[in-house]
């Protein structure tokens, strides 16, 4: 039985982008199929964060102190590049208030757990990726509300205290519980929770807005994500990081915890503000897979090119 679940988990992870697209498509064309998930988004995200806590190891915390410079640069890039890009794009495309806030929320959220998988597939520095995700997630209860208030305050009224409490409840508490459970039931822990119901739930209740402004917000989300990869990579190179570290920084910066963005939007700003997070959830799994494949192949080509002169 355990072998079956391991194979199923591998299969789902391998084709995650396809599954996300299918779920989003079903929610778009048959909204009723996922409307049940919308009111449960906070709980679903809490389960995802609980699963993240159960995958963390003591070594992940040690690495933050063993490689403080790398983690600091990565976390700083995460909380400057993506929020800054979000604000610029919201202004440049003259987004309506609810969508502007949604885009900024995506930018101010921490890195997503999908980035760790994509970094592994890209043959990047996985420990650095995990440490960045963990660090930005721990900082999120303070940094995300402050950045959102600062950047999105011109569009809509924001309660700092309410946002901080929400992130603490759906992120910090579940992660801590996950870590505690792992400590006592390590052999039982399996990584099996995904963001699919969150994507479906947001899409199903936001159908009208998506049809109305889908192309515009899709362009904004794609630009946000792709420029995040590019600028993350350039920052890593500018600070003299090697190729493996640069790949980790690029992917970590470009891939956000869009589930958290959607959850916060639904709780504080309404379904329309959750649209950018929902679309980002779909798109960054596609772009992340493509980026990981490209970067892994690039490394192989460089290794091959280095061998050829030596053989000659």
C-alpha positions in Angstrom: 0.0 0.0 0.0 2.8 2.4 0.9 4.5 1.7 -2.4 1.2 2.6 -4.2 1.1 6.0 -2.5 4.7 6.7 -3.2 4.1 6.0 -6.9 1.0 8.1 -6.9 2.8 11.0 -5.2 5.6 10.8 -7.8 3.1 10.8 -10.7 1.2 13.8 -9.3 4.4 15.7 -8.7 5.7 15.0 -12.2 2.5 16.2 -13.9 1.5 18.9 -11.4 1.3 21.6 -14.0 -1.1 19.6 -16.1 -3.3 18.8 -13.1 -3.5 22.5 -12.1 -4.5 23.5 -15.6 -7.2 20.8 -15.7 -8.6 21.8 -12.3 -8.6 25.5 -13.3 -10.3 24.7 -16.6 -13.0 22.6 -14.8 -13.6 25.4 -12.3 -13.9 27.9 -15.1 -16.4 26.0 -17.3 -18.2 24.2 -14.5 -18.0 26.7 -11.6 -20.4 24.6 -9.4 -17.8 21.8 -9.2 -15.4 23.8 -7.0 -17.6 26.4 -5.2 -17.5 24.2 -2.2 -13.8 24.9 -1.8 -14.0 28.7 -1.8 -15.3 29.1 1.8 -12.7 26.5 2.9 -9.6 28.2 1.3 -8.2 29.3 4.7 -8.4 25.8 6.0 -7.0 24.3 2.8 -4.0 26.6 3.0 -3.5 25.7 6.6 -3.3 22.1 5.6 -0.7 22.9 2.9 1.4 24.8 5.5 1.0 21.9 7.9 2.4 19.6 5.2 5.3 22.0 4.7 6.1 21.9 8.4 6.1 18.1 8.3 8.8 18.2 5.5 11.2 20.5 7.4 14.3 19.1 9.0 16.6 20.4 11.7 19.3 20.8 9.0 17.0 23.3 7.2 17.2 25.7 10.2 20.9 25.1 10.7 21.6 26.1 7.1 20.2 29.6 7.6 23.0 30.2 10.1 25.6 28.3 8.2 25.1 30.3 5.0 23.6 33.6 6.3 24.9 35.6 3.3 23.2 33.5 0.7 19.9 33.2 2.5 19.9 37.0 3.3 20.5 37.9 -0.3 17.8 35.5 -1.4 15.2 36.7 1.1 16.0 40.4 0.4 15.6 39.7 -3.3 12.3 37.9 -2.6 10.8 40.8 -0.7 12.1 43.6 -2.9 11.9 42.3 -6.5 8.4 40.7 -6.5 6.6 43.5 -4.5 8.4 46.2 -6.6 7.4 44.4 -9.9 3.8 44.0 -8.6 3.5 47.7 -7.9 5.0 48.7 -11.3 2.8 46.4 -13.2 -0.4 47.5 -11.4 0.5 51.1 -12.2 1.6 50.4 -15.8 -1.5 48.4 -16.7 -3.8 50.8 -14.7 -5.5 47.9 -12.9 -8.7 48.4 -11.0 -8.3 48.5 -7.2 -9.3 44.9 -6.4 -7.0 43.4 -9.1 -4.2 45.8 -8.2 -4.3 44.7 -4.6 -4.4 41.0 -5.7 -1.3 41.4 -7.8 0.5 43.2 -5.0 -0.5 40.5 -2.5 1.1 37.9 -4.8 4.3 40.0 -4.8 4.5 40.5 -1.1 3.9 36.9 -0.2 6.8 34.5 0.6 8.2 31.9 -1.7 6.1 28.9 -2.5 6.9 25.3 -1.7 6.7 24.4 -5.4 10.0 26.3 -5.9 11.9 23.6 -3.9 10.7 20.9 -6.4 11.5 23.1 -9.4 15.0 23.9 -8.1 15.6 20.1 -7.7 14.5 19.5 -11.3 16.7 22.4 -12.4 19.7 20.8 -10.6 20.0 23.9 -8.5 21.0 24.4 -4.9 18.0 22.8 -3.2 19.1 23.4 0.5 19.3 27.1 -0.4 15.9 27.1 -1.9 14.4 25.3 1.1 16.1 27.8 3.5 14.8 30.7 1.5 11.2 29.4 1.5 11.4 28.7 5.2 13.0 32.2 6.0 10.5 34.2 3.9 7.6 32.2 5.3 8.6 32.9 8.9 9.1 36.6 8.1 5.7 36.8 6.2 3.4 37.6 9.2 5.2 40.9 9.6 6.7 41.7 6.2 3.8 40.7 4.0 1.2 43.0 5.7 3.7 45.9 6.0 4.6 45.7 2.3 1.0 45.3 1.2 -0.1 48.3 3.3 2.7 50.4 1.9 2.3 49.5 -1.7 -1.5 48.9 -2.0 -2.7 51.5 0.6 -3.4 53.9 -2.3 -5.9 51.5 -3.8 -7.8 50.2 -0.8 -7.9 50.4 3.0 -5.8 47.7 4.7 -5.8 46.5 8.3 -2.3 45.6 9.3 -3.3 43.9 12.5 -6.0 41.7 10.8 -3.6 40.6 8.1 -0.8 39.8 10.5 -3.2 37.7 12.6 -4.5 35.9 9.5 -1.0 35.0 8.3 -0.1 33.8 11.8 -3.1 31.6 12.0 -2.9 30.0 8.5 0.9 29.9 8.1 2.9 30.0 11.3 0.6 27.8 13.6 0.2 25.0 11.0 3.9 24.9 10.2 4.8 24.7 13.9 2.2 21.9 14.4 3.7 20.1 11.4 7.2 20.3 12.8 6.0 19.0 16.2 4.1 16.1 14.5 7.1 15.2 12.4 9.2 15.1 15.5 7.0 12.4 17.0 5.8 10.5 13.9 8.6 11.0 11.5 8.1 7.7 9.6 4.4 8.4 9.1 5.0 11.8 7.5 4.2 11.9 3.7 4.1 14.9 1.5 0.7 14.6 -0.1 -1.1 18.0 0.1 -1.3 20.3 -3.0 -2.9 23.6 -3.8 -5.5 22.3 -6.4 -8.7 22.9 -4.3 -7.5 26.5 -3.7 -7.1 27.1 -7.4 -10.4 25.6 -8.2 -12.3 27.4 -5.5 -11.0 30.9 -6.4 -11.6 30.4 -10.1 -15.2 29.1 -9.6 -16.3 32.0 -7.5 -14.5 34.6 -9.7 -15.8 33.4 -13.1 -17.4 36.7 -14.1 -14.3 38.8 -13.3 -11.9 36.3 -14.9 -14.0 36.4 -18.2 -14.1 40.2 -18.0 -10.4 40.9 -17.4 -8.8 37.5 -17.9 -6.4 38.4 -20.8 -5.2 41.6 -19.0 -4.5 39.9 -15.7 -2.9 36.9 -17.4 -0.4 39.2 -19.1 0.3 40.9 -15.8 0.8 37.6 -14.0 3.1 36.2 -16.7 5.2 39.4 -16.7 5.4 39.4 -12.9 6.6 35.8 -12.8 9.0 35.8 -15.7 10.7 39.1 -14.7 10.9 37.7 -11.2 13.0 34.7 -12.5 15.2 37.0 -14.6 15.9 39.6 -12.0 16.4 37.0 -9.3 19.0 35.3 -11.5 20.7 38.7 -12.3 20.9 39.6 -8.6 22.5 36.2 -7.8 25.0 36.6 -10.6 25.8 40.2 -9.5 26.6 38.9 -6.0 29.0 36.3 -7.5 26.9 33.2 -6.8 27.6 30.1 -8.7 25.2 28.6 -11.3 23.5 26.2 -8.8 22.8 29.0 -6.3 21.7 31.4 -9.1 19.2 28.9 -10.3 17.8 28.5 -6.8 17.5 32.3 -6.3 15.9 32.8 -9.7 13.2 30.1 -9.2 12.6 31.0 -5.5 12.1 34.7 -6.3 9.9 34.0 -9.3 7.6 31.4 -7.7 5.3 32.8 -4.9 3.0 31.3 -2.3 0.1 32.3 -4.4 -2.2 30.1 -2.3 -1.5 32.5 0.6 -2.2 35.5 -1.6 -5.5 34.0 -2.7 -6.5 33.2 0.9 -5.6 36.6 2.2 -7.5 38.2 -0.7 -10.6 36.2 0.0 -10.5 37.0 3.7 -9.8 40.7 3.5 -10.6 42.1 0.0 -13.1 39.8 -1.8 -13.1 37.2 -4.6 -11.9 39.5 -7.3 -8.7 40.3 -5.5 -8.0 36.6 -5.3 -7.9 36.2 -9.1 -4.3 37.1 -9.6 -3.2 34.6 -7.0 -5.4 31.9 -8.6 -4.0 32.6 -12.1 -0.4 32.8 -10.7 -0.9 29.3 -9.1 -1.6 27.9 -12.6 1.0 29.8 -14.5 4.0 29.5 -12.2 3.7 25.7 -12.2 3.9 25.8 -16.0 6.7 28.4 -16.3 8.6 26.7 -13.3 8.6 23.4 -15.1 9.8 25.0 -18.4 12.5 27.1 -16.5 13.7 24.0 -14.6 14.0 22.0 -17.8 15.8 24.8 -19.6 18.3 25.4 -16.7 19.0 21.7 -16.2 19.7 21.2 -20.0 21.9 24.3 -19.9 24.0 22.8 -17.2 24.3 19.6 -19.1 25.4 21.4 -22.3 28.0 23.4 -20.4 29.4 20.2 -18.8 29.6 18.6 -22.3 31.2 21.6 -23.8 33.8 21.6 -21.0 34.6 17.9 -21.7 35.1 18.3 -25.4 38.3 20.5 -25.3 39.8 18.1 -22.7 39.1 15.1 -24.9 40.6 16.9 -27.9 
